[in-house]
Amino acid sequence: MGLKDYARICLGEREIRTVWRGDTLLFSDAPTAPGGIPDTAWGVVTGAQPGEVILILSALPASGGSPVTGFLYRIGTGAAVAVDSTLGERVLSGLEPGAVTEVRIAAVNAVGQGPWSAAKMVTVKAEPIAPPSALAAPVITGIPTTGETLTVTEGSWTGAPTVTLQWLRGTAAIPGATGPSHMLATDDAGAMISVLATATNAGGIATAASAAVGPVAAAASYEFETDIVILAYGQSNEQSQNNSGGQPIDAVTDQDSSSRIRRWDATTGTDVQAVQPLTGWPAYTQIGPLRTFRMAQDLLARQNPARKIVIVNCAVGGAKLTGGTLRVGGTYYTTMISRMTACLAAFPEARVFLSWTQGEQDANDSVTAANYTTAFTAMVNGIRAIPGAAGMQAIIHQMVPERFYGEIEDLPYRRVIDRAHKMLPLTVPEAIFVGASLGTQIPGDPSHFTAQGHRNAGTRAAAWVPRIGHWQMTVPDTPAAPAVISDATIRITVSDPQPPAYVIEYRPAGSNSAWIEQIVFPNLWIDAPGTFDVTVEGTGNREVRLKARSYAGTSTASTSVVVAEPMAGGLAASFGENTITVTGFDTVTAPSVTFGAAQIILNN
């Protein structure tokens, strides 16, 4: 006889025993307890009502020679409970709702109890769970201004749900804004902001919305969101180491009431409030108002009020750049590098400026423009090698112009250095030249500025700071064609913003020769739109056109004009709208000659 899961043993037509696979059958006249109940003959599942499971019996075990009269079941470690031998489903109730427990069963006959089955795990039917309900809606806190961060609570809920959040701009979901906080961005400006909370448990889903806040205000934006460090380096005019022409430091206008203008104290290695005159210079003392201080005063309104402006004062009167103490490796250079390194370690994110007023000590016949440019470039590169100073922008101030353009012009070599200063922004990145005005030198001392001259320099430097980056990246627009004033003199109109340089190109009139370049600058500070006159180089009648140049490149050329060779015999001509004036005659018998609408005026 082959056994499957079970087999029935019959005597004639009467069944006398069921035998399950694995049973040991002893043919004896004495009956035994029932056999074990295999897994396939029973099961247990979660019931329909709280506290219930359903026991399912699908087949009887081996009877042991005595009919099975019932079953026992045991839940967990509890007591055995008897049920009858009817096959099918039985509801077991009174259990702990939601509990996960084990169930075992055993068969019983007249002889006794069979072995317990292997345990089966079942989850008791739980009590019904109500969906969540909001006891309190989410609440947003914070300042509704761009750049600020809002936070929100999840609200209060019944039913121990899991809560998710979604920030809304108006009625639209803000992508990615699903956390307990949200930093307000530019896109949020003008909008109402709210949060939708979604609560989920086994019983369902519920939502609750916060009250909206707003409309979101646009935060005040500042040109400078970081600290600013200004290095004051150069000679006595950068240090204001002079009597300022009898104009002392003003107790109100030359001081800072905000406490945001600071001085780097090399002794303590900290920033301290800057009070003029500043102390701690490498040599000599400050007497007049400092141009870097005025620059800092003018930058305050353009800087985030939570930030500082720190002046690192390293200028020394009488110091020289080329071959001197200000050069790379020089005594004062070494001091300056040490101070800047310490300051920028304390302010690593600062915007850095160099204020440079120098040149008098280099104005001699042994210093060429090339020498000066090389020394200045090396110095700037050395400073920019300091951690935090790579983006330093250089402001190059003009020396007192009376000495080379005014009534007391006595040092022609200063023009060499002045031109070198003006050329530097064309070759040194992130640099700009700031001109000075006549009449701001100390009477009797043509090398030093008055107090107002220093204030002017600081104000002009602050005003022109945006132009540094502009001309670093921007090629100037095509300038207006120059106007011919007389013979070889042309007048250039300065555009706004004023480009770092103008380029005159000239060649013989009527020819196709290559253009010859002449780089020119205003001698002094000019408030655009202003003009300045230049004599075109070369001889003979020349075709002239004009370009503008910055570090970024050179503009296209203007339309051309023609300038003339000076007239023979010392005669000169100037051209007005309807007149031509010729000067230089020994005698004039007819003061003017009229040709149609034009009049020629003759002067001796």
C-alpha positions as CSV (number, residue, x, y, z in Angstrom):
1,M,0.0,0.0,0.0
2,G,1.4,3.4,-1.0
3,L,0.8,6.2,1.5
4,K,0.0,9.7,0.3
5,D,-0.8,12.3,3.0
6,Y,-3.0,9.8,4.6
7,A,-4.7,6.5,4.0
8,R,-7.8,4.8,5.4
9,I,-7.6,1.2,6.6
10,C,-10.8,-0.8,6.2
11,L,-11.9,-4.2,7.4
12,G,-14.2,-5.3,4.8
13,E,-16.3,-2.3,4.0
14,R,-15.8,-0.8,7.4
15,E,-13.2,1.8,7.9
16,I,-11.2,1.0,11.1
17,R,-8.4,3.6,11.0
18,T,-6.9,6.6,9.2
19,V,-3.1,6.6,8.9
20,W,-1.1,9.8,8.2
21,R,2.2,9.9,6.4
22,G,4.9,9.4,9.0
23,D,2.7,7.6,11.5
24,T,3.8,4.4,13.0
25,L,1.0,1.8,12.9
26,L,1.0,-0.9,15.4
27,F,-1.4,-3.6,14.8
28,S,-2.6,-4.4,18.2
29,D,-5.9,-5.0,19.8
30,A,-5.3,-2.1,22.3
31,P,-6.3,1.4,21.1
32,T,-4.0,4.4,21.5
33,A,-4.3,8.2,21.7
34,P,-4.8,10.0,18.4
35,G,-1.8,10.9,16.2
36,G,-0.4,14.3,15.7
37,I,-2.3,16.9,13.5
38,P,-0.2,17.8,10.5
39,D,0.1,21.4,9.2
40,T,-2.0,20.7,6.2
41,A,-5.0,19.6,8.3
42,W,-5.6,22.8,10.1
43,G,-5.1,26.6,10.1
44,V,-5.8,29.8,12.0
45,V,-6.6,33.3,10.6
46,T,-7.6,36.7,11.9
47,G,-11.3,36.9,12.9
48,A,-14.0,39.2,11.8
49,Q,-14.6,41.0,15.1
50,P,-12.2,42.5,17.6
51,G,-10.6,39.9,19.9
52,E,-11.3,37.0,17.5
53,V,-9.4,34.5,15.5
54,I,-10.8,31.6,13.4
55,L,-9.6,28.1,13.8
56,I,-10.0,25.9,10.7
57,L,-10.0,22.0,10.9
58,S,-10.0,20.3,7.5
59,A,-9.2,16.6,8.4
60,L,-9.0,14.3,11.4
61,P,-5.7,12.8,12.5
62,A,-5.0,9.1,13.0
63,S,-7.5,7.9,15.5
64,G,-5.2,5.4,17.3
65,G,-7.9,2.8,17.1
66,S,-10.4,4.8,19.0
67,P,-12.5,7.5,17.3
68,V,-11.5,11.1,17.7
69,T,-14.0,12.7,20.1
70,G,-12.7,16.3,20.1
71,F,-9.8,18.7,20.0
72,L,-7.9,20.9,22.4
73,Y,-6.4,24.3,21.4
74,R,-4.0,26.5,23.3
75,I,-3.3,30.1,22.7
76,G,0.2,31.2,23.7
77,T,1.0,29.8,27.1
78,G,-2.6,29.8,28.2
79,A,-4.7,26.8,29.3
80,A,-5.9,24.2,26.9
81,V,-9.5,24.7,25.7
82,A,-11.6,21.7,24.5
83,V,-13.9,21.8,21.4
84,D,-15.8,19.0,19.7
85,S,-14.5,17.0,16.7
86,T,-16.6,18.7,14.1
87,L,-14.5,19.7,11.1
88,G,-14.8,23.3,9.7
89,E,-14.3,26.8,11.2
90,R,-14.5,27.8,14.8
91,V,-14.4,31.3,16.1
92,L,-12.2,31.8,19.1
93,S,-13.0,35.0,20.9
94,G,-12.1,36.9,24.0
95,L,-8.5,37.5,22.9
96,E,-6.5,40.7,23.2
97,P,-7.4,42.8,20.1
98,G,-4.5,43.4,17.8
99,A,-2.2,40.9,19.6
100,V,0.0,38.6,17.7
101,T,-0.1,35.2,19.3
102,E,0.6,31.5,18.6
103,V,-2.0,28.7,18.4
104,R,-1.5,24.9,18.9
105,I,-4.0,22.1,18.7
106,A,-4.2,18.4,19.6
107,A,-6.8,15.6,19.0
108,V,-8.5,13.7,21.8
109,N,-10.1,10.2,21.9
110,A,-11.2,7.8,24.6
111,V,-7.6,6.9,25.3
112,G,-6.4,10.4,25.8
113,Q,-4.8,13.5,24.1
114,G,-2.6,13.2,21.1
115,P,0.6,15.4,20.7
116,W,0.4,19.1,20.2
117,S,0.8,20.4,16.7
118,A,3.5,22.8,15.7
119,A,2.6,26.4,16.6
120,K,1.1,28.8,14.0
121,M,1.2,32.6,14.5
122,V,-1.9,34.7,14.0
123,T,-2.9,38.4,14.6
124,V,-6.0,38.8,16.7
125,K,-8.6,41.1,15.1
126,A,-7.9,44.6,16.4
127,E,-10.4,47.2,17.5
128,P,-11.4,49.5,14.6
129,I,-9.0,52.6,14.3
130,A,-10.5,56.0,13.8
131,P,-8.9,58.2,11.1
132,P,-6.8,61.1,12.5
133,S,-8.5,64.4,13.5
134,A,-6.8,67.7,13.9
135,L,-6.9,69.1,17.4
136,A,-4.8,72.1,16.4
137,A,-3.7,73.3,13.0
138,P,0.0,73.9,12.1
139,V,1.4,77.2,13.2
140,I,4.1,79.2,11.3
141,T,6.6,81.4,13.1
142,G,9.3,83.7,11.7
143,I,9.7,87.0,9.8
144,P,8.1,86.9,6.4
145,T,11.0,88.6,4.6
146,T,13.2,87.1,1.9
147,G,16.3,85.6,3.3
148,E,14.6,84.8,6.6
149,T,13.6,81.2,7.7
150,L,10.1,80.3,8.7
151,T,9.4,77.3,10.9
152,V,6.1,75.4,11.4
153,T,4.7,72.9,13.9
154,E,3.0,69.7,12.7
155,G,-0.2,70.6,14.6
156,S,-1.9,68.4,17.2
157,W,-3.7,65.2,16.1
158,T,-5.8,62.3,17.4
159,G,-5.0,58.7,16.3
160,A,-1.1,58.9,16.6
161,P,-0.7,59.6,12.8
162,T,2.4,60.1,10.7
163,V,2.4,63.7,9.6
164,T,3.9,65.1,6.4
165,L,4.2,68.8,5.5
166,Q,4.0,70.8,2.3
167,W,4.8,74.5,2.1
168,L,2.6,76.5,-0.2
169,R,3.3,79.8,-2.1
170,G,-0.3,81.0,-2.5
171,T,-2.0,77.8,-3.5
172,A,0.9,76.2,-5.3
173,A,3.2,73.7,-3.6
174,I,6.8,74.9,-3.3
175,P,9.0,72.2,-4.9
176,G,11.1,70.4,-2.3
177,A,9.7,72.4,0.6
178,T,8.5,69.6,2.8
179,G,10.4,70.0,6.0
180,P,9.7,71.9,9.3
181,S,11.4,75.0,8.0
182,H,11.6,77.0,4.8
183,M,14.1,79.8,3.9
184,L,12.2,82.5,2.0
185,A,13.6,83.0,-1.5
186,T,13.3,85.7,-4.1
187,D,10.4,83.8,-5.7
188,D,8.5,84.1,-2.4
189,A,8.5,87.9,-2.4
190,G,5.0,89.3,-2.5
191,A,3.3,85.9,-1.9
192,M,1.3,84.5,1.0
193,I,3.0,81.5,2.6
194,S,1.2,78.6,4.3
195,V,1.7,74.9,5.2
196,L,-0.6,72.0,4.5
197,A,-0.2,69.1,7.0
198,T,-1.3,65.6,6.0
199,A,-1.9,63.1,8.8
200,T,-2.1,59.3,8.1
201,N,-2.8,56.3,10.2
202,A,-4.4,52.9,9.7
203,G,-7.8,54.4,9.9
204,G,-7.4,57.0,7.2
205,I,-6.0,60.4,6.2
206,A,-6.8,63.9,7.3
207,T,-5.4,67.4,6.5
208,A,-5.1,70.7,8.2
209,A,-3.7,74.0,6.9
210,S,-1.9,76.7,8.8
211,A,-2.9,80.3,8.7
212,A,-1.0,82.1,5.8
213,V,1.7,84.6,6.6
214,G,2.8,87.5,4.4
215,P,2.8,88.9,1.9
216,V,6.5,88.2,2.0
217,A,8.6,91.4,1.9
218,A,11.7,91.6,-0.2
219,A,14.7,91.9,2.1
220,A,16.9,95.0,1.8
221,S,19.8,94.1,-0.5
222,Y,23.3,95.4,-0.1
223,E,26.2,95.8,-2.4
224,F,28.4,94.3,0.3
225,E,27.0,91.5,2.3
226,T,30.4,90.6,3.8
227,D,32.9,92.4,5.9
228,I,35.3,94.8,4.1
229,V,39.0,95.1,4.6
230,I,40.8,98.2,3.3
231,L,44.6,98.2,3.1
232,A,46.0,101.7,3.4
233,Y,49.4,101.4,1.8
234,G,51.8,103.9,0.2
235,Q,53.4,107.2,1.3
236,S,52.4,110.2,3.5
237,N,49.2,111.1,1.5
238,E,47.9,107.6,2.2
239,Q,48.8,108.0,5.8
240,S,47.7,111.7,5.9
241,Q,51.0,112.4,7.6
242,N,50.9,116.2,7.2
243,N,49.1,119.2,8.6
244,S,46.2,119.1,6.0
245,G,46.8,122.7,5.3
246,G,45.6,123.8,8.7
247,Q,42.4,121.8,8.3
248,P,42.3,119.4,11.3
249,I,40.3,116.2,11.7
250,D,36.7,117.2,12.2
251,A,35.4,115.8,15.5
252,V,32.0,114.9,13.9
253,T,32.3,114.4,10.1
254,D,35.7,112.6,10.3
255,Q,34.6,110.1,12.9
256,D,32.3,107.1,12.9
257,S,29.3,106.9,15.3
258,S,28.2,103.4,14.1
259,S,31.3,101.6,15.6
260,R,31.4,99.6,12.4
261,I,34.6,101.2,11.0
262,R,37.4,99.3,12.7
263,R,41.2,99.4,12.7
264,W,43.3,96.2,12.7
265,D,45.4,96.3,15.9
266,A,48.6,94.5,15.1
267,T,49.6,94.4,18.8
268,T,46.5,92.5,20.1
269,G,45.7,90.8,16.8
270,T,42.1,92.0,16.9
271,D,39.9,94.7,15.3
272,V,39.2,97.8,17.4
273,Q,37.1,100.8,16.8
274,A,38.7,103.2,14.4
275,V,39.1,106.7,15.8
276,Q,41.0,109.4,13.9
277,P,43.8,109.9,14.0
278,L,44.5,106.2,13.8
279,T,47.3,104.8,15.8
280,G,49.5,101.8,15.1
281,W,51.2,103.0,11.8
282,P,54.5,101.4,11.1
283,A,56.2,104.8,11.3
284,Y,55.3,108.4,11.9
285,T,51.8,109.6,12.8
286,Q,48.6,110.5,11.2
287,I,47.6,114.2,11.4
288,G,44.9,114.9,8.8
289,P,41.7,113.0,7.9
290,L,42.4,109.6,6.3
291,R,41.1,109.0,2.7
292,T,40.5,105.3,3.5
293,F,38.4,106.4,6.5
294,R,36.2,108.6,4.3
295,M,36.0,105.7,1.8
296,A,34.8,103.5,4.6
297,Q,32.2,106.1,5.7
298,D,30.8,106.3,2.2
299,L,30.6,102.5,1.9
300,L,28.7,102.0,5.2
301,A,25.3,102.6,3.7
302,R,26.1,100.1,0.9
303,Q,27.1,97.4,3.3
304,N,24.9,95.0,5.4
305,P,24.7,96.8,8.8
306,A,25.7,93.6,10.6
307,R,29.1,93.7,9.0
308,K,32.3,95.7,9.6
309,I,34.8,97.7,7.6
310,V,38.4,97.1,8.9
311,I,41.3,99.5,7.9
312,V,44.7,97.9,7.9
313,N,47.0,100.9,8.2
314,C,50.4,100.2,6.7
315,A,51.4,103.4,4.8
316,V,54.6,105.2,5.7
317,G,55.6,108.8,4.7
318,G,58.6,109.0,2.4
319,A,58.6,105.3,1.5
320,K,59.7,104.2,-2.0
321,L,58.3,101.4,-4.2
322,T,61.0,100.7,-6.8
323,G,64.0,99.3,-4.9
324,G,62.5,100.7,-1.6
325,T,60.8,99.6,1.6
326,L,57.4,99.2,0.0
327,R,58.6,96.7,-2.7
328,V,58.2,93.0,-2.4
329,G,60.7,91.9,0.3
330,G,61.0,95.5,1.7
331,T,60.8,96.3,5.4
332,Y,57.3,97.9,5.3
333,Y,56.1,95.3,2.7
334,T,57.0,92.5,5.2
335,T,55.1,94.4,8.0
336,M,52.1,94.9,5.7
337,I,52.0,91.2,4.7
338,S,52.1,90.1,8.3
339,R,49.2,92.5,9.3
340,M,47.1,91.6,6.3
341,T,47.6,87.8,6.8
342,A,46.4,88.1,10.5
343,C,43.5,90.4,9.6
344,L,42.2,88.1,6.8
345,A,42.5,85.1,9.0
346,A,40.0,86.8,11.3
347,F,37.8,88.0,8.3
348,P,38.3,85.2,5.7
349,E,35.2,86.1,3.7
350,A,35.8,89.9,3.5
351,R,35.8,92.0,0.4
352,V,39.4,93.3,0.1
353,F,40.6,96.7,-1.3
354,L,44.0,98.3,-1.6
355,S,44.1,102.1,-1.3
356,W,47.4,103.1,-2.9
357,T,48.7,106.7,-2.8
358,Q,52.3,106.9,-3.7
359,G,54.9,107.8,-6.3
360,E,56.7,111.0,-5.2
361,Q,59.7,109.0,-3.9
362,D,59.9,107.2,-7.3
363,A,59.7,110.3,-9.4
364,N,63.3,110.6,-10.5
365,D,65.3,110.0,-13.6
366,S,66.3,106.5,-12.6
367,V,62.8,105.1,-12.5
368,T,61.0,104.4,-15.7
369,A,57.3,103.6,-16.2
370,A,58.2,100.0,-16.9
371,N,60.2,99.8,-13.6
372,Y,57.3,101.2,-11.6
373,T,54.7,98.9,-13.3
374,T,56.8,95.8,-12.7
375,A,57.3,96.7,-9.0
376,F,53.6,97.6,-8.5
377,T,52.4,94.4,-10.2
378,A,54.7,92.2,-8.1
379,M,53.5,94.0,-4.9
380,V,49.9,93.5,-5.8
381,N,50.4,89.8,-6.7
382,G,52.2,89.3,-3.4
383,I,49.3,90.7,-1.4
384,R,46.8,88.6,-3.5
385,A,48.8,85.5,-2.5
386,I,47.6,86.0,1.1
387,P,44.7,83.6,1.9
388,G,41.5,85.5,1.5
389,A,43.0,88.3,-0.7
390,A,42.9,86.7,-4.1
391,G,40.1,88.9,-5.2
392,M,41.6,92.2,-3.8
393,Q,40.7,95.2,-5.9
394,A,43.3,98.0,-6.2
395,I,42.4,101.7,-6.1
396,I,45.3,103.8,-7.4
397,H,45.1,107.5,-6.3
398,Q,46.7,110.3,-8.2
399,M,49.5,112.3,-6.6
400,V,49.0,116.0,-5.9
401,P,48.6,117.3,-9.6
402,E,50.0,120.8,-9.1
403,R,53.5,119.4,-9.2
404,F,53.1,118.1,-12.8
405,Y,50.1,119.9,-14.2
406,G,49.6,123.0,-12.2
407,E,51.2,126.4,-11.8
408,I,54.2,125.0,-9.9
409,E,55.1,122.2,-12.3
410,D,58.7,121.5,-11.3
411,L,59.1,117.8,-11.4
412,P,58.7,116.4,-14.9
413,Y,59.5,112.9,-13.7
414,R,56.3,112.9,-11.8
415,R,54.5,112.8,-15.1
416,V,56.2,109.5,-15.8
417,I,54.8,108.0,-12.6
418,D,51.4,109.6,-13.1
419,R,51.2,108.0,-16.5
420,A,52.3,104.7,-15.1
421,H,49.5,105.0,-12.5
422,K,46.9,105.6,-15.2
423,M,48.2,102.7,-17.4
424,L,48.1,100.2,-14.5
425,P,44.4,99.3,-14.8
426,L,44.9,98.2,-18.4
427,T,47.4,95.5,-17.3
428,V,46.7,94.8,-13.6
429,P,43.4,93.0,-13.1
430,E,40.8,94.4,-10.8
431,A,42.4,97.9,-10.6
432,I,41.2,101.5,-11.2
433,F,42.8,104.9,-11.2
434,V,41.1,107.7,-9.3
435,G,42.2,111.3,-10.3
436,A,42.6,114.4,-8.2
437,S,41.7,118.0,-8.7
438,L,43.8,121.2,-8.7
439,G,43.4,123.4,-5.7
440,T,43.4,120.7,-3.1
441,Q,47.1,120.8,-2.2
442,I,48.4,122.5,0.9
443,P,49.6,126.0,0.2
444,G,53.4,126.1,0.1
445,D,53.5,122.3,0.2
446,P,52.7,121.0,-3.3
447,S,53.3,117.3,-2.3
448,H,50.5,116.9,0.1
449,F,46.7,117.3,0.0
450,T,44.5,119.4,2.2
451,A,41.9,117.7,4.5
452,Q,39.3,118.3,1.8
453,G,41.6,116.8,-0.8
454,H,41.8,113.6,1.3
455,R,38.0,113.5,1.8
456,N,37.5,114.0,-2.0
457,A,39.8,111.1,-2.7
458,G,37.9,108.7,-0.3
459,T,34.5,109.7,-1.7
460,R,35.7,109.3,-5.3
461,A,37.2,105.9,-4.5
462,A,34.0,104.7,-2.9
463,A,31.9,105.9,-5.8
464,W,34.1,104.2,-8.3
465,V,34.3,100.8,-6.6
466,P,31.6,99.3,-8.9
467,R,33.6,100.4,-12.0
468,I,36.5,98.1,-11.0
469,G,34.6,94.9,-11.7
470,H,32.7,96.6,-14.6
471,W,35.9,97.4,-16.6
472,Q,37.4,94.1,-15.6
473,M,34.6,92.4,-17.7
474,T,33.3,95.0,-20.0
475,V,34.7,96.4,-23.2
476,P,33.8,100.2,-23.5
477,D,31.2,101.5,-25.9
478,T,32.4,103.3,-29.0
479,P,33.2,106.8,-28.0
480,A,32.0,109.9,-29.7
481,A,34.2,111.3,-32.5
482,P,36.7,113.9,-31.2
483,A,36.2,117.5,-32.1
484,V,39.0,119.4,-33.8
485,I,39.9,122.5,-31.8
486,S,42.9,123.8,-33.7
487,D,45.6,122.3,-35.9
488,A,46.5,119.0,-34.1
489,T,44.4,119.6,-31.0
490,I,41.3,117.5,-30.5
491,R,38.7,117.5,-27.7
492,I,37.5,114.2,-26.2
493,T,34.1,114.0,-24.5
494,V,34.3,111.7,-21.5
495,S,31.4,109.2,-21.3
496,D,29.8,107.8,-18.1
497,P,31.1,105.5,-16.8
498,Q,34.5,106.9,-17.7
499,P,36.6,104.2,-19.4
500,P,40.2,103.7,-18.0
501,A,41.8,105.0,-21.2
502,Y,41.2,106.5,-24.6
503,V,43.2,105.4,-27.7
504,I,43.8,107.9,-30.4
505,E,44.6,106.3,-33.8
506,Y,46.1,108.4,-36.5
507,R,47.6,108.1,-40.0
508,P,48.4,110.3,-42.9
509,A,45.2,111.8,-44.2
510,G,44.0,110.2,-47.4
511,S,46.2,107.1,-47.0
512,N,45.6,103.5,-46.3
513,S,48.6,103.3,-43.9
514,A,48.4,101.3,-40.7
515,W,47.0,103.2,-37.8
516,I,49.4,104.5,-35.2
517,E,48.2,104.3,-31.5
518,Q,48.4,107.0,-28.9
519,I,47.0,106.2,-25.4
520,V,45.7,109.2,-23.6
521,F,44.0,110.1,-20.3
522,P,42.5,113.2,-18.7
523,N,45.2,115.0,-16.8
524,L,42.9,115.4,-13.8
525,W,39.6,114.2,-12.3
526,I,36.7,114.8,-14.6
527,D,33.0,114.4,-13.7
528,A,31.4,113.0,-16.8
529,P,30.2,114.2,-19.1
530,G,33.3,116.4,-19.3
531,T,35.9,117.0,-21.9
532,F,39.7,117.2,-22.2
533,D,42.0,118.3,-25.0
534,V,44.9,116.3,-26.4
535,T,47.5,117.1,-29.1
536,V,47.7,114.4,-31.6
537,E,51.2,113.1,-32.2
538,G,52.8,113.0,-35.7
539,T,53.2,115.6,-38.4
540,G,51.3,116.7,-41.5
541,N,47.6,116.4,-42.1
542,R,46.4,113.3,-40.2
543,E,43.2,111.3,-40.2
544,V,42.2,110.7,-36.5
545,R,39.8,108.4,-34.9
546,L,39.1,107.5,-31.3
547,K,38.6,104.3,-29.3
548,A,38.1,103.5,-25.6
549,R,40.0,100.8,-23.7
550,S,39.6,98.8,-20.5
551,Y,41.2,95.7,-19.0
552,A,38.6,93.7,-20.9
553,G,39.5,95.1,-24.3
554,T,39.2,98.0,-26.8
555,S,36.1,99.4,-28.3
556,T,35.4,99.9,-32.0
557,A,36.5,103.2,-33.5
558,S,34.6,106.4,-33.8
559,T,34.2,108.1,-37.1
560,S,37.4,109.9,-38.1
561,V,38.3,113.5,-38.3
562,V,41.3,115.3,-39.9
563,V,43.8,117.4,-38.1
564,A,46.2,119.7,-39.9
565,E,49.9,120.5,-39.9
566,P,50.4,123.9,-38.0
567,M,50.2,126.8,-40.5
568,A,53.5,128.3,-41.7
569,G,54.9,131.4,-40.1
570,G,53.5,130.6,-36.7
571,L,49.9,131.0,-37.8
572,A,47.3,128.9,-36.1
573,A,43.6,128.3,-36.8
574,S,40.7,127.5,-34.6
575,F,37.3,126.5,-35.8
576,G,33.9,127.6,-34.4
577,E,30.4,126.7,-35.5
578,N,30.3,129.5,-38.1
579,T,33.8,131.1,-37.8
580,I,37.4,130.3,-38.5
581,T,39.9,132.4,-36.4
582,V,43.4,132.7,-37.7
583,T,46.0,134.1,-35.3
584,G,49.7,134.9,-35.6
585,F,49.7,137.8,-38.2
586,D,52.2,140.6,-37.6
587,T,49.6,143.1,-38.7
588,V,45.9,142.9,-39.5
589,T,44.5,145.4,-42.0
590,A,41.1,143.7,-42.4
591,P,39.9,142.2,-39.2
592,S,37.6,139.7,-40.8
593,V,36.5,138.4,-44.2
594,T,33.0,136.9,-44.7
595,F,32.3,134.1,-47.2
596,G,28.6,133.4,-47.3
597,A,27.5,132.2,-43.9
598,A,31.1,131.7,-42.7
599,Q,33.3,134.4,-41.2
600,I,37.1,134.3,-41.1
601,I,38.5,136.4,-38.2
602,L,42.1,137.6,-38.5
603,N,44.0,138.3,-35.3
604,N,47.5,139.6,-34.7
